[in-house]
């Protein structure tokens, strides 16, 4: 709006030579016509891409909704009880009769969420317990080696008879 | 600690066995508690080369086992008396068996992460080979840290070869021998295992790291606000400095005297600028949302004297620490950024800027080189670094150097 007013004012009072010089200066400071054209073209291409992606998302959403129909009934009771046992499960998954929720554009049923959380819990706990097993293995070999060296020094000969 | 190396073509496998006095909880050189998860790992070289000198294998192993070694270390191959002495004086451990001569070499290699600091070092030494260490999964440890895209960083390091640089990407799962605090280097120097195992093949007489002023002289992330001339990790006469020197590969810190603002400027002006990446999470581009992206964007915006470009808000978890009062890790760079970024009051650093009250004048010393950092560089490369610093950066005045030496003293 401000620029428009300036332009009208300039046309009224400023000689064309100065006007041209001023415009050249402004052009140098801001994006050129060619740049604008290129940017508009880019925008058009991006818009087309977004439309195509949106169509793809709709298609996937439909596919997910169709395939979820039978699975949600079969899995819900088992997942429900295990998610209550897990301390890390989110409250959303333990609400009975919760409706399918949209996560990042993909529709996920409560049963699927619960199963996902259960798998996550299991993965974490398995990895943590494996850590313990690995550490114990190191400690065990440390103890065996210590025993071996004392045996080699003949300290346990009486006890071993 | 007993250390065993076994070679299978390109892969060196390390196994280490705890002695009765050793414990699976230890501390690394910077004081961090480190817990052992498992006692084996591997290092896979990019190409087949002859076996390195025993001292190189020993130092590579020591960067991995040092935190858990109490009083003695037994290598499966004899080490030189010089190396045994460095282990004894640095850590008070008996090391052996001892036999054979120490090694020497002549070239400088750069331990190259693809980040701004090591790219700046690479730019200073255009002839130096670049050694990148890529984290790969450990066959015994489930990898729950797949957000760390070491493959992307290795790819970028590989691309550096397109500029005509000599690049080697060595893969290792050694970071998974830690269970606490998380997978990582047991000692910071473990990043150099690839360079160490290649040191004879490349005729290395020194390994350059990208540790800058903050990490070397201002305590880095863990010692907050403290001048650290005696830095145990990186001082030339510290335990690690003497050990690497004993193996004929002294630690060289070409950017040890300049701040992260300077290394960022150097890296973005270098021919490797298209391969610079400090984000550990992004794929085709930096993620723009992690804490490191936020911190580095502050520095880059300050260097380029422009407003910050970030979608991170003060409410984001990664911005939480900047809402609290100082001290901060890397505080000198927060001060530098807050003093220079236009519109800082609109950014997640608004509160920090209020607390710090830094100005361009109070942070001007961070645009210059701290002269003692040059004196510390081993002789073969000292003059080159001095010339570079004098010509392209400028040295700190005595007053500015005092800013380094009194860092944190008045707080």
Boltz contact constraints between the chains, C-beta under 6 A:
constraints:
  - contact:
      token1: [A, 127]
      token2: [B, 142]
      max_distance: 6.0
  - contact:
      token1: [A, 127]
      token2: [B, 144]
      max_distance: 6.0
  - contact:
      token1: [A, 131]
      token2: [B, 37]
      max_distance: 6.0
  - contact:
      token1: [A, 131]
      token2: [B, 179]
      max_distance: 6.0
  - contact:
      token1: [A, 134]
      token2: [B, 37]
      max_distance: 6.0
  - contact:
      token1: [A, 134]
      token2: [B, 38]
      max_distance: 6.0
  - contact:
      token1: [A, 135]
      token2: [B, 24]
      max_distance: 6.0
  - contact:
      token1: [A, 138]
      token2: [B, 39]
      max_distance: 6.0
  - contact:
      token1: [A, 142]
      token2: [B, 18]
      max_distance: 6.0
  - contact:
      token1: [A, 146]
      token2: [B, 20]
      max_distance: 6.0
